Amino acid sequence: MPNNAEIIERTINEFQKVQAHMKNAKKENATETYEGLKNDYISLKAILTSLGVNLTDIDKIKE
């Protein structure tokens, strides 16, 4: 079973990937793709917040 550090690391990596895809979707005006990614973004943000991760420096989307 993974420990908190491993969970945090994986979730941060996934969070950063989702944000990168969101930026691309917004740039390409792919609104449906953006909205789908936004759901993942919100879920990952909630997980990281509940684990006590400070999102100030890693949250580039700020939604």
All heavy atoms as TSV, in Angstrom:
chain	resi	resn	atom	element	x	y	z
A	1	MET	N	N	0.849	-1.185	0.000
A	1	MET	CA	C	0.000	0.000	0.000
A	1	MET	C	C	0.893	1.247	0.000
A	1	MET	O	O	1.828	1.323	0.783
A	1	MET	CB	C	-0.908	-0.030	1.228
A	1	MET	CG	C	-1.809	1.168	1.344
A	1	MET	SD	S	-3.046	0.927	2.627
A	1	MET	CE	C	-4.485	1.267	1.680
A	2	PRO	N	N	0.600	2.194	-0.890
A	2	PRO	CA	C	1.443	3.392	-0.961
A	2	PRO	C	C	1.281	4.273	0.273
A	2	PRO	O	O	0.201	4.345	0.867
A	2	PRO	CB	C	0.935	4.111	-2.207
A	2	PRO	CG	C	-0.405	3.554	-2.481
A	2	PRO	CD	C	-0.459	2.196	-1.866
A	3	ASN	N	N	2.375	4.946	0.637
A	3	ASN	CA	C	2.294	5.870	1.760
A	3	ASN	C	C	1.856	7.250	1.260
A	3	ASN	O	O	1.719	7.477	0.055
A	3	ASN	CB	C	3.632	5.925	2.512
A	3	ASN	CG	C	4.773	6.427	1.646
A	3	ASN	OD1	O	4.587	7.304	0.823
A	3	ASN	ND2	N	5.949	5.863	1.829
A	4	ASN	N	N	1.636	8.174	2.193
A	4	ASN	CA	C	1.134	9.501	1.822
A	4	ASN	C	C	2.056	10.219	0.845
A	4	ASN	O	O	1.587	10.888	-0.070
A	4	ASN	CB	C	0.903	10.361	3.061
A	4	ASN	CG	C	-0.435	10.093	3.702
A	4	ASN	OD1	O	-1.238	9.317	3.198
A	4	ASN	ND2	N	-0.687	10.723	4.832
A	5	ALA	N	N	3.367	10.098	1.041
A	5	ALA	CA	C	4.314	10.783	0.157
A	5	ALA	C	C	4.164	10.290	-1.279
A	5	ALA	O	O	4.197	11.087	-2.225
A	5	ALA	CB	C	5.745	10.585	0.650
A	6	GLU	N	N	3.989	8.984	-1.455
A	6	GLU	CA	C	3.814	8.421	-2.797
A	6	GLU	C	C	2.497	8.872	-3.414
A	6	GLU	O	O	2.433	9.192	-4.609
A	6	GLU	CB	C	3.873	6.898	-2.743
A	6	GLU	CG	C	5.238	6.353	-2.391
A	6	GLU	CD	C	5.231	4.860	-2.100
A	6	GLU	OE1	O	4.183	4.321	-1.671
A	6	GLU	OE2	O	6.279	4.240	-2.311
A	7	ILE	N	N	1.462	8.900	-2.615
A	7	ILE	CA	C	0.151	9.353	-3.093
A	7	ILE	C	C	0.228	10.817	-3.504
A	7	ILE	O	O	-0.272	11.199	-4.569
A	7	ILE	CB	C	-0.934	9.142	-2.011
A	7	ILE	CG1	C	-1.153	7.653	-1.767
A	7	ILE	CG2	C	-2.238	9.829	-2.414
A	7	ILE	CD1	C	-1.983	7.336	-0.538
A	8	ILE	N	N	0.866	11.634	-2.679
A	8	ILE	CA	C	1.002	13.061	-2.983
A	8	ILE	C	C	1.803	13.249	-4.266
A	8	ILE	O	O	1.408	14.030	-5.139
A	8	ILE	CB	C	1.645	13.812	-1.798
A	8	ILE	CG1	C	0.656	13.880	-0.625
A	8	ILE	CG2	C	2.085	15.215	-2.207
A	8	ILE	CD1	C	1.258	14.369	0.680
A	9	GLU	N	N	2.908	12.536	-4.401
A	9	GLU	CA	C	3.744	12.665	-5.593
A	9	GLU	C	C	2.966	12.308	-6.854
A	9	GLU	O	O	2.993	13.046	-7.844
A	9	GLU	CB	C	4.985	11.788	-5.472
A	9	GLU	CG	C	5.902	11.881	-6.670
A	9	GLU	CD	C	7.118	10.981	-6.567
A	9	GLU	OE1	O	7.174	10.129	-5.658
A	9	GLU	OE2	O	8.004	11.124	-7.410
A	10	ARG	N	N	2.272	11.195	-6.831
A	10	ARG	CA	C	1.494	10.766	-7.998
A	10	ARG	C	C	0.383	11.759	-8.332
A	10	ARG	O	O	0.141	12.062	-9.497
A	10	ARG	CB	C	0.887	9.387	-7.757
A	10	ARG	CG	C	1.853	8.284	-8.059
A	10	ARG	CD	C	1.132	6.957	-8.115
A	10	ARG	NE	N	1.720	6.128	-7.076
A	10	ARG	CZ	C	1.109	5.224	-6.362
A	10	ARG	NH1	N	-0.164	4.983	-6.557
A	10	ARG	NH2	N	1.736	4.535	-5.454
A	11	THR	N	N	-0.279	12.241	-7.286
A	11	THR	CA	C	-1.394	13.162	-7.500
A	11	THR	C	C	-0.895	14.500	-8.032
A	11	THR	O	O	-1.528	15.091	-8.916
A	11	THR	CB	C	-2.206	13.344	-6.207
A	11	THR	OG1	O	-2.580	12.053	-5.700
A	11	THR	CG2	C	-3.468	14.150	-6.456
A	12	ILE	N	N	0.227	14.988	-7.533
A	12	ILE	CA	C	0.804	16.235	-8.051
A	12	ILE	C	C	1.177	16.065	-9.519
A	12	ILE	O	O	0.900	16.946	-10.342
A	12	ILE	CB	C	2.022	16.681	-7.212
A	12	ILE	CG1	C	1.554	17.236	-5.867
A	12	ILE	CG2	C	2.846	17.737	-7.967
A	12	ILE	CD1	C	2.678	17.563	-4.902
A	13	ASN	N	N	1.796	14.952	-9.863
A	13	ASN	CA	C	2.153	14.699	-11.265
A	13	ASN	C	C	0.917	14.704	-12.155
A	13	ASN	O	O	0.909	15.307	-13.231
A	13	ASN	CB	C	2.913	13.379	-11.406
A	13	ASN	CG	C	4.312	13.452	-10.845
A	13	ASN	OD1	O	4.896	14.521	-10.721
A	13	ASN	ND2	N	4.850	12.312	-10.481
A	14	GLU	N	N	-0.128	14.042	-11.704
A	14	GLU	CA	C	-1.375	13.988	-12.476
A	14	GLU	C	C	-2.011	15.378	-12.568
A	14	GLU	O	O	-2.515	15.778	-13.616
A	14	GLU	CB	C	-2.341	12.993	-11.833
A	14	GLU	CG	C	-3.488	12.608	-12.701
A	14	GLU	CD	C	-3.070	11.884	-13.984
A	14	GLU	OE1	O	-2.053	11.181	-13.999
A	14	GLU	OE2	O	-3.788	12.064	-14.987
A	15	PHE	N	N	-1.977	16.124	-11.471
A	15	PHE	CA	C	-2.519	17.484	-11.417
A	15	PHE	C	C	-1.814	18.375	-12.443
A	15	PHE	O	O	-2.461	19.119	-13.184
A	15	PHE	CB	C	-2.345	18.028	-9.998
A	15	PHE	CG	C	-2.966	19.370	-9.746
A	15	PHE	CD1	C	-4.337	19.526	-9.691
A	15	PHE	CD2	C	-2.174	20.488	-9.508
A	15	PHE	CE1	C	-4.912	20.765	-9.417
A	15	PHE	CE2	C	-2.740	21.720	-9.236
A	15	PHE	CZ	C	-4.112	21.861	-9.202
A	16	GLN	N	N	-0.502	18.276	-12.506
A	16	GLN	CA	C	0.260	19.087	-13.449
A	16	GLN	C	C	-0.032	18.689	-14.897
A	16	GLN	O	O	-0.124	19.554	-15.771
A	16	GLN	CB	C	1.755	18.992	-13.141
A	16	GLN	CG	C	2.089	19.701	-11.834
A	16	GLN	CD	C	3.529	19.488	-11.393
A	16	GLN	OE1	O	4.121	18.453	-11.639
A	16	GLN	NE2	N	4.080	20.488	-10.720
A	17	LYS	N	N	-0.207	17.396	-15.154
A	17	LYS	CA	C	-0.553	16.940	-16.499
A	17	LYS	C	C	-1.922	17.474	-16.918
A	17	LYS	O	O	-2.098	17.948	-18.044
A	17	LYS	CB	C	-0.560	15.413	-16.571
A	17	LYS	CG	C	0.807	14.794	-16.548
A	17	LYS	CD	C	0.680	13.275	-16.562
A	17	LYS	CE	C	2.010	12.618	-16.277
A	17	LYS	NZ	N	1.891	11.157	-16.172
A	18	VAL	N	N	-2.882	17.378	-16.015
A	18	VAL	CA	C	-4.236	17.866	-16.321
A	18	VAL	C	C	-4.202	19.354	-16.609
A	18	VAL	O	O	-4.830	19.826	-17.568
A	18	VAL	CB	C	-5.213	17.531	-15.164
A	18	VAL	CG1	C	-6.513	18.300	-15.309
A	18	VAL	CG2	C	-5.489	16.037	-15.123
A	19	GLN	N	N	-3.437	20.106	-15.828
A	19	GLN	CA	C	-3.347	21.552	-16.063
A	19	GLN	C	C	-2.742	21.853	-17.435
A	19	GLN	O	O	-3.217	22.756	-18.140
A	19	GLN	CB	C	-2.505	22.224	-14.971
A	19	GLN	CG	C	-3.220	22.309	-13.642
A	19	GLN	CD	C	-2.453	23.136	-12.661
A	19	GLN	OE1	O	-2.812	24.295	-12.446
A	19	GLN	NE2	N	-1.401	22.593	-12.069
A	20	ALA	N	N	-1.723	21.108	-17.810
A	20	ALA	CA	C	-1.094	21.319	-19.119
A	20	ALA	C	C	-2.101	21.044	-20.238
A	20	ALA	O	O	-2.198	21.820	-21.212
A	20	ALA	CB	C	0.127	20.434	-19.265
A	21	HIS	N	N	-2.867	19.976	-20.100
A	21	HIS	CA	C	-3.887	19.651	-21.105
A	21	HIS	C	C	-5.005	20.701	-21.123
A	21	HIS	O	O	-5.530	21.033	-22.190
A	21	HIS	CB	C	-4.461	18.262	-20.866
A	21	HIS	CG	C	-3.486	17.154	-21.120
A	21	HIS	ND1	N	-2.839	16.973	-22.317
A	21	HIS	CD2	C	-3.049	16.164	-20.310
A	21	HIS	CE1	C	-2.045	15.929	-22.247
A	21	HIS	NE2	N	-2.155	15.416	-21.027
A	22	MET	N	N	-5.343	21.225	-19.950
A	22	MET	CA	C	-6.365	22.275	-19.880
A	22	MET	C	C	-5.905	23.524	-20.631
A	22	MET	O	O	-6.680	24.139	-21.356
A	22	MET	CB	C	-6.690	22.628	-18.425
A	22	MET	CG	C	-7.520	21.588	-17.708
A	22	MET	SD	S	-7.756	21.988	-15.965
A	22	MET	CE	C	-8.988	23.291	-16.093
A	23	LYS	N	N	-4.643	23.894	-20.441
A	23	LYS	CA	C	-4.105	25.067	-21.144
A	23	LYS	C	C	-4.167	24.867	-22.651
A	23	LYS	O	O	-4.548	25.776	-23.384
A	23	LYS	CB	C	-2.664	25.335	-20.707
A	23	LYS	CG	C	-2.543	25.969	-19.358
A	23	LYS	CD	C	-1.080	26.273	-19.056
A	23	LYS	CE	C	-0.948	27.016	-17.756
A	23	LYS	NZ	N	0.454	27.401	-17.498
A	24	ASN	N	N	-3.797	23.672	-23.105
A	24	ASN	CA	C	-3.851	23.381	-24.540
A	24	ASN	C	C	-5.280	23.402	-25.059
A	24	ASN	O	O	-5.554	23.944	-26.133
A	24	ASN	CB	C	-3.203	22.032	-24.848
A	24	ASN	CG	C	-1.704	22.063	-24.685
A	24	ASN	OD1	O	-1.083	23.117	-24.781
A	24	ASN	ND2	N	-1.124	20.912	-24.421
A	25	ALA	N	N	-6.202	22.816	-24.305
A	25	ALA	CA	C	-7.607	22.786	-24.717
A	25	ALA	C	C	-8.169	24.201	-24.806
A	25	ALA	O	O	-8.910	24.520	-25.742
A	25	ALA	CB	C	-8.429	21.941	-23.748
A	26	LYS	N	N	-7.803	25.038	-23.853
A	26	LYS	CA	C	-8.289	26.420	-23.869
A	26	LYS	C	C	-7.714	27.169	-25.072
A	26	LYS	O	O	-8.426	27.900	-25.755
A	26	LYS	CB	C	-7.922	27.121	-22.570
A	26	LYS	CG	C	-8.622	28.444	-22.382
A	26	LYS	CD	C	-8.482	28.930	-20.968
A	26	LYS	CE	C	-9.585	29.922	-20.695
A	26	LYS	NZ	N	-9.758	30.185	-19.289
A	27	LYS	N	N	-6.422	26.958	-25.332
A	27	LYS	CA	C	-5.758	27.599	-26.460
A	27	LYS	C	C	-6.403	27.192	-27.781
A	27	LYS	O	O	-6.553	28.008	-28.692
A	27	LYS	CB	C	-4.280	27.216	-26.456
A	27	LYS	CG	C	-3.454	27.830	-27.533
A	27	LYS	CD	C	-2.006	27.369	-27.387
A	27	LYS	CE	C	-1.162	27.796	-28.557
A	27	LYS	NZ	N	0.209	27.268	-28.453
A	28	GLU	N	N	-6.805	25.923	-27.881
A	28	GLU	CA	C	-7.419	25.397	-29.099
A	28	GLU	C	C	-8.930	25.608	-29.137
A	28	GLU	O	O	-9.598	25.162	-30.064
A	28	GLU	CB	C	-7.088	23.914	-29.223
A	28	GLU	CG	C	-5.617	23.644	-29.409
A	28	GLU	CD	C	-5.243	22.179	-29.260
A	28	GLU	OE1	O	-6.143	21.347	-29.013
A	28	GLU	OE2	O	-4.042	21.877	-29.379
A	29	ASN	N	N	-9.455	26.231	-28.099
A	29	ASN	CA	C	-10.891	26.486	-27.969
A	29	ASN	C	C	-11.701	25.186	-27.991
A	29	ASN	O	O	-12.786	25.124	-28.558
A	29	ASN	CB	C	-11.379	27.456	-29.052
A	29	ASN	CG	C	-12.654	28.160	-28.643
A	29	ASN	OD1	O	-12.913	28.361	-27.463
A	29	ASN	ND2	N	-13.455	28.546	-29.618
A	30	ALA	N	N	-11.147	24.156	-27.359
A	30	ALA	CA	C	-11.816	22.854	-27.253
A	30	ALA	C	C	-12.605	22.844	-25.936
A	30	ALA	O	O	-12.172	22.288	-24.930
A	30	ALA	CB	C	-10.789	21.734	-27.290
A	31	THR	N	N	-13.767	23.473	-25.970
A	31	THR	CA	C	-14.516	23.703	-24.738
A	31	THR	C	C	-14.991	22.413	-24.062
A	31	THR	O	O	-14.959	22.329	-22.836
A	31	THR	CB	C	-15.721	24.630	-24.992
A	31	THR	OG1	O	-16.521	24.094	-26.044
A	31	THR	CG2	C	-15.265	26.021	-25.371
A	32	GLU	N	N	-15.424	21.439	-24.834
A	32	GLU	CA	C	-15.880	20.184	-24.221
A	32	GLU	C	C	-14.721	19.443	-23.562
A	32	GLU	O	O	-14.860	18.912	-22.456
A	32	GLU	CB	C	-16.556	19.290	-25.259
A	32	GLU	CG	C	-17.917	19.793	-25.676
A	32	GLU	CD	C	-18.594	18.851	-26.654
A	32	GLU	OE1	O	-18.442	17.626	-26.508
A	32	GLU	OE2	O	-19.275	19.360	-27.558
A	33	THR	N	N	-13.591	19.426	-24.227
A	33	THR	CA	C	-12.397	18.794	-23.653
A	33	THR	C	C	-11.988	19.523	-22.394
A	33	THR	O	O	-11.660	18.900	-21.375
A	33	THR	CB	C	-11.244	18.798	-24.677
A	33	THR	OG1	O	-11.666	18.097	-25.842
A	33	THR	CG2	C	-9.992	18.169	-24.109
A	34	TYR	N	N	-12.001	20.850	-22.440
A	34	TYR	CA	C	-11.632	21.660	-21.279
A	34	TYR	C	C	-12.531	21.345	-20.093
A	34	TYR	O	O	-12.048	21.165	-18.971
A	34	TYR	CB	C	-11.700	23.153	-21.631
A	34	TYR	CG	C	-11.205	24.041	-20.521
A	34	TYR	CD1	C	-9.865	24.385	-20.444
A	34	TYR	CD2	C	-12.068	24.535	-19.546
A	34	TYR	CE1	C	-9.385	25.194	-19.418
A	34	TYR	CE2	C	-11.606	25.341	-18.523
A	34	TYR	CZ	C	-10.267	25.666	-18.467
A	34	TYR	OH	O	-9.805	26.463	-17.440
A	35	GLU	N	N	-13.826	21.276	-20.322
A	35	GLU	CA	C	-14.769	21.005	-19.229
A	35	GLU	C	C	-14.543	19.621	-18.626
A	35	GLU	O	O	-14.645	19.441	-17.418
A	35	GLU	CB	C	-16.209	21.181	-19.694
A	35	GLU	CG	C	-16.600	22.631	-19.929
A	35	GLU	CD	C	-16.401	23.522	-18.716
A	35	GLU	OE1	O	-16.783	23.125	-17.590
A	35	GLU	OE2	O	-15.858	24.625	-18.894
A	36	GLY	N	N	-14.249	18.635	-19.461
A	36	GLY	CA	C	-13.950	17.299	-18.951
A	36	GLY	C	C	-12.695	17.294	-18.104
A	36	GLY	O	O	-12.647	16.691	-17.020
A	37	LEU	N	N	-11.673	17.985	-18.577
A	37	LEU	CA	C	-10.430	18.084	-17.816
A	37	LEU	C	C	-10.630	18.866	-16.524
A	37	LEU	O	O	-10.000	18.577	-15.509
A	37	LEU	CB	C	-9.349	18.755	-18.671
A	37	LEU	CG	C	-8.799	17.917	-19.813
A	37	LEU	CD1	C	-8.037	18.798	-20.799
A	37	LEU	CD2	C	-7.920	16.798	-19.274
A	38	LYS	N	N	-11.520	19.849	-16.579
A	38	LYS	CA	C	-11.790	20.660	-15.388
A	38	LYS	C	C	-12.349	19.802	-14.256
A	38	LYS	O	O	-12.028	20.008	-13.088
A	38	LYS	CB	C	-12.757	21.799	-15.733
A	38	LYS	CG	C	-12.966	22.768	-14.608
A	38	LYS	CD	C	-13.841	23.924	-15.079
A	38	LYS	CE	C	-14.190	24.843	-13.932
A	38	LYS	NZ	N	-15.087	25.921	-14.368
A	39	ASN	N	N	-13.164	18.808	-14.595
A	39	ASN	CA	C	-13.688	17.898	-13.575
A	39	ASN	C	C	-12.547	17.135	-12.901
A	39	ASN	O	O	-12.527	16.983	-11.678
A	39	ASN	CB	C	-14.691	16.915	-14.179
A	39	ASN	CG	C	-15.975	17.582	-14.591
A	39	ASN	OD1	O	-16.373	18.594	-14.047
A	39	ASN	ND2	N	-16.623	17.024	-15.592
A	40	ASP	N	N	-11.602	16.654	-13.710
A	40	ASP	CA	C	-10.429	15.973	-13.150
A	40	ASP	C	C	-9.602	16.930	-12.299
A	40	ASP	O	O	-9.122	16.575	-11.222
A	40	ASP	CB	C	-9.547	15.402	-14.264
A	40	ASP	CG	C	-10.227	14.293	-15.036
A	40	ASP	OD1	O	-11.167	13.668	-14.496
A	40	ASP	OD2	O	-9.808	14.048	-16.177
A	41	TYR	N	N	-9.430	18.143	-12.791
A	41	TYR	CA	C	-8.680	19.183	-12.076
A	41	TYR	C	C	-9.276	19.440	-10.692
A	41	TYR	O	O	-8.561	19.471	-9.690
A	41	TYR	CB	C	-8.687	20.460	-12.927
A	41	TYR	CG	C	-8.291	21.720	-12.221
A	41	TYR	CD1	C	-6.955	22.068	-12.063
A	41	TYR	CD2	C	-9.253	22.591	-11.726
A	41	TYR	CE1	C	-6.599	23.244	-11.429
A	41	TYR	CE2	C	-8.912	23.756	-11.097
A	41	TYR	CZ	C	-7.581	24.087	-10.946
A	41	TYR	OH	O	-7.225	25.246	-10.303
A	42	ILE	N	N	-10.581	19.577	-10.626
A	42	ILE	CA	C	-11.252	19.850	-9.353
A	42	ILE	C	C	-11.084	18.672	-8.394
A	42	ILE	O	O	-10.806	18.867	-7.206
A	42	ILE	CB	C	-12.742	20.186	-9.582
A	42	ILE	CG1	C	-12.856	21.547	-10.282
A	42	ILE	CG2	C	-13.526	20.184	-8.275
A	42	ILE	CD1	C	-14.240	21.863	-10.813
A	43	SER	N	N	-11.223	17.466	-8.895
A	43	SER	CA	C	-11.056	16.282	-8.056
A	43	SER	C	C	-9.632	16.176	-7.515
A	43	SER	O	O	-9.423	15.930	-6.318
A	43	SER	CB	C	-11.383	15.011	-8.833
A	43	SER	OG	O	-12.720	15.003	-9.218
A	44	LEU	N	N	-8.659	16.359	-8.389
A	44	LEU	CA	C	-7.258	16.284	-7.960
A	44	LEU	C	C	-6.926	17.395	-6.972
A	44	LEU	O	O	-6.203	17.181	-5.995
A	44	LEU	CB	C	-6.330	16.348	-9.171
A	44	LEU	CG	C	-6.372	15.123	-10.082
A	44	LEU	CD1	C	-5.692	15.429	-11.409
A	44	LEU	CD2	C	-5.733	13.926	-9.399
A	45	LYS	N	N	-7.464	18.569	-7.206
A	45	LYS	CA	C	-7.244	19.701	-6.304
A	45	LYS	C	C	-7.828	19.398	-4.919
A	45	LYS	O	O	-7.199	19.689	-3.897
A	45	LYS	CB	C	-7.892	20.957	-6.904
A	45	LYS	CG	C	-7.529	22.228	-6.202
A	45	LYS	CD	C	-8.054	23.421	-6.997
A	45	LYS	CE	C	-7.685	24.713	-6.327
A	45	LYS	NZ	N	-8.082	25.884	-7.100
A	46	ALA	N	N	-8.993	18.783	-4.878
A	46	ALA	CA	C	-9.613	18.415	-3.606
A	46	ALA	C	C	-8.766	17.386	-2.860
A	46	ALA	O	O	-8.583	17.491	-1.640
A	46	ALA	CB	C	-11.019	17.878	-3.835
A	47	ILE	N	N	-8.243	16.397	-3.589
A	47	ILE	CA	C	-7.401	15.377	-2.965
A	47	ILE	C	C	-6.145	16.013	-2.383
A	47	ILE	O	O	-5.781	15.756	-1.223
A	47	ILE	CB	C	-7.033	14.276	-3.980
A	47	ILE	CG1	C	-8.268	13.468	-4.356
A	47	ILE	CG2	C	-5.936	13.368	-3.425
A	47	ILE	CD1	C	-8.073	12.578	-5.574
A	48	LEU	N	N	-5.483	16.847	-3.170
A	48	LEU	CA	C	-4.246	17.475	-2.697
A	48	LEU	C	C	-4.505	18.382	-1.495
A	48	LEU	O	O	-3.729	18.390	-0.535
A	48	LEU	CB	C	-3.580	18.256	-3.831
A	48	LEU	CG	C	-2.980	17.392	-4.935
A	48	LEU	CD1	C	-2.562	18.248	-6.121
A	48	LEU	CD2	C	-1.800	16.583	-4.404
A	49	THR	N	N	-5.593	19.119	-1.538
A	49	THR	CA	C	-5.943	19.989	-0.418
A	49	THR	C	C	-6.197	19.166	0.840
A	49	THR	O	O	-5.725	19.511	1.932
A	49	THR	CB	C	-7.171	20.850	-0.760
A	49	THR	OG1	O	-6.867	21.632	-1.918
A	49	THR	CG2	C	-7.553	21.770	0.385
A	50	SER	N	N	-6.902	18.051	0.700
A	50	SER	CA	C	-7.195	17.208	1.863
A	50	SER	C	C	-5.928	16.571	2.427
A	50	SER	O	O	-5.875	16.250	3.618
A	50	SER	CB	C	-8.215	16.125	1.511
A	50	SER	OG	O	-7.636	15.137	0.690
A	51	LEU	N	N	-4.907	16.406	1.585
A	51	LEU	CA	C	-3.632	15.853	2.042
A	51	LEU	C	C	-2.704	16.934	2.596
A	51	LEU	O	O	-1.583	16.653	3.001
A	51	LEU	CB	C	-2.938	15.105	0.897
A	51	LEU	CG	C	-3.610	13.810	0.458
A	51	LEU	CD1	C	-3.013	13.318	-0.852
A	51	LEU	CD2	C	-3.477	12.751	1.539
A	52	GLY	N	N	-3.178	18.179	2.582
A	52	GLY	CA	C	-2.409	19.274	3.161
A	52	GLY	C	C	-1.379	19.890	2.238
A	52	GLY	O	O	-0.473	20.591	2.688
A	53	VAL	N	N	-1.515	19.663	0.933
A	53	VAL	CA	C	-0.557	20.210	-0.032
A	53	VAL	C	C	-0.914	21.665	-0.320
A	53	VAL	O	O	-2.059	21.992	-0.621
A	53	VAL	CB	C	-0.562	19.390	-1.345
A	53	VAL	CG1	C	0.335	20.024	-2.394
A	53	VAL	CG2	C	-0.158	17.952	-1.067
A	54	ASN	N	N	0.093	22.536	-0.235
A	54	ASN	CA	C	-0.085	23.945	-0.563
A	54	ASN	C	C	-0.044	24.077	-2.085
A	54	ASN	O	O	0.973	23.814	-2.719
A	54	ASN	CB	C	1.029	24.772	0.083
A	54	ASN	CG	C	0.876	26.247	-0.163
A	54	ASN	OD1	O	0.118	26.681	-1.018
A	54	ASN	ND2	N	1.618	27.037	0.580
A	55	LEU	N	N	-1.131	24.508	-2.669
A	55	LEU	CA	C	-1.252	24.574	-4.122
A	55	LEU	C	C	-0.809	25.912	-4.711
A	55	LEU	O	O	-0.827	26.081	-5.934
A	55	LEU	CB	C	-2.701	24.298	-4.534
A	55	LEU	CG	C	-3.255	22.934	-4.149
A	55	LEU	CD1	C	-4.725	22.840	-4.513
A	55	LEU	CD2	C	-2.473	21.831	-4.800
A	56	THR	N	N	-0.381	26.826	-3.875
A	56	THR	CA	C	-0.040	28.171	-4.331
A	56	THR	C	C	0.914	28.172	-5.515
A	56	THR	O	O	0.698	28.873	-6.495
A	56	THR	CB	C	0.565	28.990	-3.172
A	56	THR	OG1	O	-0.361	29.006	-2.088
A	56	THR	CG2	C	0.868	30.408	-3.597
A	57	ASP	N	N	1.975	27.395	-5.447
A	57	ASP	CA	C	2.989	27.418	-6.497
A	57	ASP	C	C	2.683	26.497	-7.678
A	57	ASP	O	O	3.181	26.733	-8.773
A	57	ASP	CB	C	4.355	27.036	-5.920
A	57	ASP	CG	C	4.896	28.079	-4.971
A	57	ASP	OD1	O	4.539	29.268	-5.117
A	57	ASP	OD2	O	5.689	27.722	-4.083
A	58	ILE	N	N	1.871	25.465	-7.459
A	58	ILE	CA	C	1.660	24.498	-8.544
A	58	ILE	C	C	0.343	24.676	-9.286
A	58	ILE	O	O	0.165	24.102	-10.342
A	58	ILE	CB	C	1.796	23.043	-8.045
A	58	ILE	CG1	C	0.712	22.700	-7.028
A	58	ILE	CG2	C	3.174	22.786	-7.506
A	58	ILE	CD1	C	0.642	21.211	-6.701
A	59	ASP	N	N	-0.563	25.471	-8.747
A	59	ASP	CA	C	-1.862	25.670	-9.408
A	59	ASP	C	C	-1.759	26.809	-10.408
A	59	ASP	O	O	-1.780	27.976	-10.037
A	59	ASP	CB	C	-2.960	25.936	-8.387
A	59	ASP	CG	C	-4.342	25.930	-8.990
A	59	ASP	OD1	O	-4.467	25.735	-10.215
A	59	ASP	OD2	O	-5.307	26.125	-8.242
A	60	LYS	N	N	-1.621	26.458	-11.681
A	60	LYS	CA	C	-1.474	27.459	-12.741
A	60	LYS	C	C	-2.818	27.909	-13.320
A	60	LYS	O	O	-2.905	28.948	-13.936
A	60	LYS	CB	C	-0.616	26.899	-13.894
A	60	LYS	CG	C	0.717	26.341	-13.452
A	60	LYS	CD	C	1.583	27.376	-12.812
A	60	LYS	CE	C	2.927	26.751	-12.457
A	60	LYS	NZ	N	3.702	27.526	-11.541
A	61	ILE	N	N	-3.861	27.123	-13.121
A	61	ILE	CA	C	-5.169	27.414	-13.685
A	61	ILE	C	C	-5.969	28.367	-12.783
A	61	ILE	O	O	-6.627	29.271	-13.246
A	61	ILE	CB	C	-5.970	26.125	-13.941
A	61	ILE	CG1	C	-5.195	25.176	-14.860
A	61	ILE	CG2	C	-7.353	26.415	-14.496
A	61	ILE	CD1	C	-4.959	25.661	-16.268
A	62	LYS	N	N	-5.940	28.133	-11.492
A	62	LYS	CA	C	-6.603	28.980	-10.477
A	62	LYS	C	C	-8.115	29.053	-10.651
A	62	LYS	O	O	-8.712	30.108	-10.622
A	62	LYS	CB	C	-6.020	30.386	-10.475
A	62	LYS	CG	C	-4.515	30.458	-10.435
A	62	LYS	CD	C	-3.994	30.550	-9.047
A	62	LYS	CE	C	-2.524	30.922	-9.070
A	62	LYS	NZ	N	-1.660	29.986	-8.464
A	63	GLU	N	N	-8.744	27.909	-10.870
A	63	GLU	CA	C	-10.215	27.882	-10.959
A	63	GLU	C	C	-10.789	27.224	-9.737
A	63	GLU	O	O	-10.249	26.349	-9.168
A	63	GLU	CB	C	-10.646	27.136	-12.220
A	63	GLU	CG	C	-10.476	27.964	-13.445
A	63	GLU	CD	C	-11.204	27.363	-14.643
A	63	GLU	OE1	O	-12.188	26.622	-14.474
A	63	GLU	OE2	O	-10.778	27.644	-15.754
